[in-house]
Amino acid sequence: MNNSFVEFEHSSGIATPFQIRQGMSRTTMSSREIADLVGSRHDKVKQSIERLAARNDANGKPVIALPPMGEYFDSLGRKASEYMVCKRDSFIVVAQLCPEFTARLVDRWQELEDQVAKPSFDYAAALSDPRTLLALLTENVTKVVALEADNVELTKENHLLEVKVGQDAPKVAFHDMVTVSHKTYNAAQAAKIIGTGRTRLLQFMRQKGWVTRSNEPYQAKIEAGLLDVKLGTFEHPIEGTIPTCSTLITGKGLTKLQAMWQSREEDLLKE
């Protein structure tokens, strides 16, 4: 709720929606309120409450039960504590502190109970007052506008997410299909899938430390499951049987190579 609306509520004396819904009964009084009634310091009132709770009566029971604690912010904005004293024990505390103020405490409890029994405003009259209805309408319109703004922002975010998912779908499908595949690819096949030539791909793999100068795979890449090797032989007309070593790229290696190649192209576009 904005500040102007709060000022309107205070200056007009109109019950706010919170006040209209509020109908809580008072069953306790804070130690601060007791201190105000008897004109004593709050810390002295708290000490008196603690002493009474620690003292036993003739039957061996505490004079009063130690009240539960509540929290509030002092004049400097610091969090502080106070006791929430029931009606019966509040009389004992005041009688201990200042017996002459017992009548004032009785009057204060009567005021609190009268406020609960008789609301300080007429609900029917308040709701029939045009100013109250205007205040309620203003608050509701403000909430509706805020919700609509949130919905617009959420719709934009959802649309951007849908676009991103659509753009990434081919990449995800390729990754899922190739990574789990047990198929291997030679340099020419991998280059075609990535969108380049065999020579350029092998040069790129040499630069990245995947293969040696003779295009044979490094053992570390084989152990990482990125590359494989195919050993064979061929018959040389003069030298006879010669062993051969062909580099093969696994599905896992192909997806990683494609990502590295894509990153390379993006870097080139930035230059």
matplotlib code that plots the C-alpha trace (Angstrom):
import matplotlib.pyplot as plt

x = [0.0, 1.5, 2.2, -0.5, -3.1, -1.8, -1.9, -5.5, -6.5, -5.0, -6.3, -9.8, -10.4, -11.7, -11.2, -8.7, -9.4, -7.0, -8.9, -12.2, -10.9, -9.3, -11.2, -8.6, -9.3, -6.7, -5.6, -2.2, -0.6, 3.1, 5.6, 6.1, 2.5, 2.6, 5.7, 3.8, 0.8, 2.7, 5.3, 8.3, 11.2, 10.7, 13.8, 12.6, 9.2, 10.9, 13.1, 10.0, 8.3, 11.3, 11.6, 7.9, 8.3, 11.2, 9.4, 7.2, 4.0, 2.9, 2.0, 5.4, 4.2, 5.6, 3.8, 3.3, 4.3, 7.2, 5.4, 6.3, 8.6, 7.6, 9.7, 9.5, 11.8, 13.0, 13.2, 16.6, 15.2, 16.9, 15.2, 14.3, 12.2, 9.2, 7.1, 3.5, 1.7, -1.7, -4.5, -4.3, -0.5, -0.5, -2.4, 0.2, 3.0, 1.4, 0.6, 4.3, 5.5, 3.0, -0.1, -1.6, -1.8, -3.9, -7.1, -5.5, -4.7, -8.3, -9.5, -7.1, -8.2, -11.8, -11.0, -9.4, -12.4, -14.8, -13.0, -13.4, -17.1, -17.9, -16.0, -14.8, -16.6, -19.9, -19.0, -22.2, -21.8, -18.1, -18.9, -21.7, -19.4, -18.3, -14.8, -14.3, -15.5, -13.2, -10.2, -11.0, -11.4, -8.1, -6.3, -7.8, -7.1, -3.5, -3.2, -4.7, -2.4, 0.6, -0.6, -1.1, 2.4, 3.8, 1.8, 3.2, 6.7, 6.1, 4.7, 7.8, 10.1, 8.1, 8.3, 12.0, 12.4, 10.3, 12.4, 15.6, 14.3, 13.4, 16.8, 18.6, 16.4, 18.6, 21.7, 20.2, 18.8, 22.2, 24.0, 21.6, 21.7, 25.4, 26.8, 25.0, 25.9, 28.6, 29.5, 32.8, 33.6, 36.7, 38.0, 36.1, 32.8, 33.2, 34.2, 31.1, 28.8, 30.5, 30.4, 34.0, 36.6, 38.8, 42.0, 40.8, 39.3, 42.6, 44.5, 42.1, 42.5, 46.3, 46.0, 43.9, 46.2, 43.9, 46.2, 49.9, 51.6, 51.0, 47.3, 47.5, 45.4, 47.0, 46.6, 44.9, 42.1, 41.6, 41.4, 38.9, 36.7, 36.9, 39.0, 39.7, 42.2, 42.0, 45.1, 45.6, 48.1, 48.6, 50.9, 53.5, 54.8, 58.4, 58.5, 55.9, 53.4, 53.2, 51.2, 48.6, 46.9, 43.7, 42.2, 38.5, 36.2, 33.7, 30.2, 31.3, 34.3, 32.2, 29.8, 32.8, 34.5, 31.3, 31.0, 34.6, 34.3, 31.1, 32.9, 35.8, 33.5, 31.8, 35.2, 36.1, 32.9, 33.8, 37.2]
y = [0.0, 3.4, 6.2, 8.5, 5.9, 5.4, 9.2, 9.2, 6.5, 8.3, 11.7, 10.6, 8.4, 5.6, 2.0, 0.3, -3.2, -4.6, -2.8, -4.1, -7.7, -7.2, -8.4, -10.0, -10.0, -8.8, -11.5, -10.1, -6.7, -6.1, -5.1, -1.9, -1.0, -1.7, 0.5, 3.4, 3.0, 3.2, 5.7, 3.3, 2.3, -0.8, -2.6, -2.1, -3.6, -6.6, -7.1, -7.1, -9.6, -11.9, -11.6, -12.4, -15.5, -16.7, -16.2, -18.9, -18.4, -20.2, -23.3, -23.4, -22.3, -19.3, -16.1, -15.6, -17.7, -16.3, -14.7, -15.5, -13.0, -10.8, -8.6, -5.0, -2.3, 0.5, 4.2, 3.5, 0.7, -2.0, -5.3, -5.5, -7.9, -7.5, -9.8, -10.5, -10.6, -12.2, -10.1, -11.8, -11.5, -7.9, -6.9, -8.7, -6.9, -3.5, -4.1, -5.0, -1.9, 0.8, -0.2, 3.2, 2.6, -0.6, 1.4, 2.8, -0.8, -1.8, 1.1, 0.1, -3.5, -2.2, 0.0, -3.0, -5.2, -2.5, -2.1, -5.8, -5.9, -2.7, -2.0, 1.5, 1.9, 0.7, -1.9, -1.3, 2.4, 2.2, 0.0, 2.3, 5.3, 6.3, 7.3, 3.8, 2.1, 4.4, 3.5, -0.3, 0.1, 2.0, -0.7, -3.5, -1.7, -1.2, -4.9, -5.8, -3.5, -5.1, -8.6, -7.7, -6.3, -9.5, -11.6, -9.6, -10.1, -13.8, -14.1, -12.5, -14.8, -17.9, -16.8, -16.3, -19.7, -21.3, -19.6, -20.8, -24.4, -24.3, -23.0, -25.6, -28.5, -29.5, -29.4, -31.4, -34.0, -34.3, -34.6, -37.3, -39.2, -39.1, -39.4, -42.6, -44.1, -46.8, -45.8, -44.3, -41.8, -41.3, -37.7, -37.2, -38.3, -36.2, -33.2, -33.5, -33.7, -30.7, -28.7, -28.4, -30.2, -33.2, -31.3, -28.3, -30.6, -32.6, -29.3, -28.2, -31.5, -31.1, -27.5, -28.8, -31.6, -34.4, -36.0, -36.0, -34.4, -37.7, -37.5, -40.4, -40.1, -39.3, -42.0, -39.6, -38.9, -42.6, -43.2, -40.3, -42.1, -39.3, -41.1, -44.6, -46.2, -48.7, -50.8, -52.4, -53.1, -52.6, -54.2, -51.9, -53.0, -52.6, -52.6, -55.3, -55.3, -52.0, -51.4, -48.6, -46.6, -44.7, -42.2, -42.7, -40.3, -41.6, -40.3, -38.6, -37.1, -35.9, -33.9, -32.3, -31.5, -29.9, -27.7, -26.7, -25.9, -23.8, -21.9, -21.3, -19.8, -17.6, -16.3, -15.6, -13.5, -11.4, -10.4]
z = [0.0, -0.9, 1.5, 0.2, 0.9, 4.4, 5.0, 3.7, 6.1, 9.1, 8.2, 7.3, 10.4, 8.1, 9.2, 7.1, 5.7, 8.3, 11.1, 9.7, 9.8, 13.2, 16.2, 18.6, 22.3, 24.8, 27.2, 28.2, 28.9, 28.1, 30.7, 28.8, 29.1, 32.8, 33.1, 31.4, 33.7, 36.9, 35.6, 36.2, 34.1, 31.9, 33.2, 36.8, 35.9, 34.2, 37.3, 39.5, 37.4, 37.5, 41.3, 41.8, 39.4, 41.5, 44.8, 46.3, 48.2, 51.4, 49.4, 47.8, 44.4, 42.5, 43.2, 39.5, 36.5, 34.5, 31.5, 27.9, 26.1, 23.2, 21.0, 19.9, 18.4, 20.7, 19.7, 18.1, 16.0, 18.0, 18.8, 22.5, 24.7, 26.9, 29.1, 28.1, 31.5, 32.0, 33.7, 37.1, 37.4, 36.2, 39.4, 41.5, 39.7, 40.1, 43.7, 44.2, 42.4, 43.2, 45.0, 44.5, 40.8, 41.1, 40.3, 37.2, 36.1, 36.7, 34.6, 31.8, 31.7, 31.6, 28.6, 26.8, 27.5, 26.4, 23.1, 22.4, 23.5, 21.6, 18.4, 18.0, 14.7, 13.1, 10.5, 8.5, 8.6, 7.6, 4.6, 3.5, 3.7, 0.2, 1.5, 3.0, -0.2, -2.2, 0.0, -0.4, -4.1, -4.4, -2.5, -4.6, -7.9, -6.8, -6.1, -9.4, -11.3, -9.5, -10.3, -14.0, -14.1, -12.6, -15.1, -18.0, -16.8, -16.2, -19.7, -21.2, -19.3, -20.4, -24.0, -23.8, -22.2, -25.0, -27.7, -25.9, -25.7, -29.4, -30.3, -28.2, -29.3, -32.3, -30.2, -27.4, -29.9, -31.5, -28.2, -26.9, -30.2, -30.7, -27.1, -26.3, -29.7, -29.8, -33.4, -34.2, -37.0, -39.1, -39.6, -42.9, -41.4, -38.3, -40.3, -42.5, -39.4, -37.8, -41.0, -42.1, -44.0, -43.0, -43.2, -41.2, -38.5, -38.2, -37.9, -35.2, -33.3, -33.5, -32.1, -29.3, -28.4, -29.5, -32.1, -32.9, -35.9, -37.8, -36.8, -34.3, -31.1, -27.8, -25.2, -22.8, -25.3, -25.8, -22.1, -21.8, -24.3, -26.9, -29.5, -30.6, -32.9, -35.7, -36.4, -39.7, -42.4, -46.1, -48.6, -50.0, -53.4, -52.3, -48.5, -48.0, -45.1, -43.3, -40.1, -40.2, -37.5, -38.1, -35.7, -34.9, -33.1, -30.6, -30.1, -26.9, -28.7, -31.6, -29.3, -27.5, -30.8, -32.2, -29.1, -29.3, -33.0, -32.4, -29.7, -32.1, -34.8, -32.2, -31.1, -34.8, -35.2, -32.2, -33.7]

ax = plt.figure().add_subplot(projection="3d")
ax.plot(x, y, z, "-o")
ax.set_aspect("equal")
plt.show()
